[in-house]
Amino acid sequence: MEHLRAQGLRIVARNWRCRYGELDVIAADGDRSVVFVEVKTRTGDGFGGLEQAVTPVKVRRIRRLAALWLAAQDDGWATVRIDVIGVRIGRRRTPEITHLRGVG
């Protein structure tokens, strides 16, 4: 969360759930942009890197969930973005963070 705040994002919701799935983080970038953030935690590259972790199928699922969340909001968001945060733990004392913006 600190990483997102340091990037100027304001956290709107965490772990938002509906019967179709979960959105990890929903954040506002300025007044009119909403960012849906998928968080992936890894201890190694055994299952591929961050780019391989978010497949086109996963992006479509996030888009569907984002549409459901947006439909329930009163705010009018001008732009919508999907980001992926990779958190790698275990190699160093502090986690390594990779932030991919606009993946879908």
C-alpha positions, -999 to 999 in steps of 0.1 A, spaced: 0 0 0 28 24 8 42 19 -27 8 29 -43 5 60 -20 41 70 -29 30 69 -66 3 94 -58 -26 69 -57 -54 70 -31 -67 36 -19 -104 34 -25 -110 -3 -16 -90 -35 -8 -100 -71 -14 -134 -61 -29 -154 -93 -35 -185 -103 -53 -198 -137 -63 -176 -137 -94 -143 -130 -78 -121 -105 -60 -102 -73 -69 -71 -69 -48 -69 -31 -47 -89 -2 -62 -72 31 -62 -79 66 -75 -52 84 -96 -62 120 -93 -99 129 -92 -112 111 -123 -90 80 -129 -96 47 -113 -69 20 -111 -76 -17 -105 -44 -33 -91 -37 -70 -92 -11 -79 -66 11 -110 -72 35 -122 -45 64 -145 -54 93 -161 -37 110 -171 -69 106 -174 -107 95 -210 -107 62 -202 -122 75 -175 -146 79 -138 -141 53 -111 -135 43 -108 -171 35 -145 -173 14 -144 -141 -12 -121 -156 -25 -139 -186 -51 -125 -211 -77 -147 -193 -68 -131 -160 -70 -96 -175 -105 -103 -189 -116 -115 -155 -103 -83 -139 -121 -62 -165 -154 -80 -158 -150 -75 -121 -140 -38 -126 -172 -33 -147 -193 -47 -119 -176 -25 -93 -180 6 -116 -217 -1 -121 -223 1 -84 -205 35 -80 -220 69 -81 -187 86 -91 -181 91 -128 -146 79 -136 -131 94 -168 -104 67 -172 -99 32 -161 -66 14 -158 -54 -21 -148 -20 -23 -131 0 -53 -117 22 -51 -87 47 -78 -82 61 -84 -47 91 -107 -45 101 -118 -11 129 -139 3 159 -127 -17 165 -95 2 156 -81 36 130 -58 21 105 -70 -6 113 -61 -42 84 -43 -59 77 -42 -96 49 -20 -109 34 -27 -144 10 1 -155 -18 -3 -180 -16 -40 -186 -52 -43 -199 
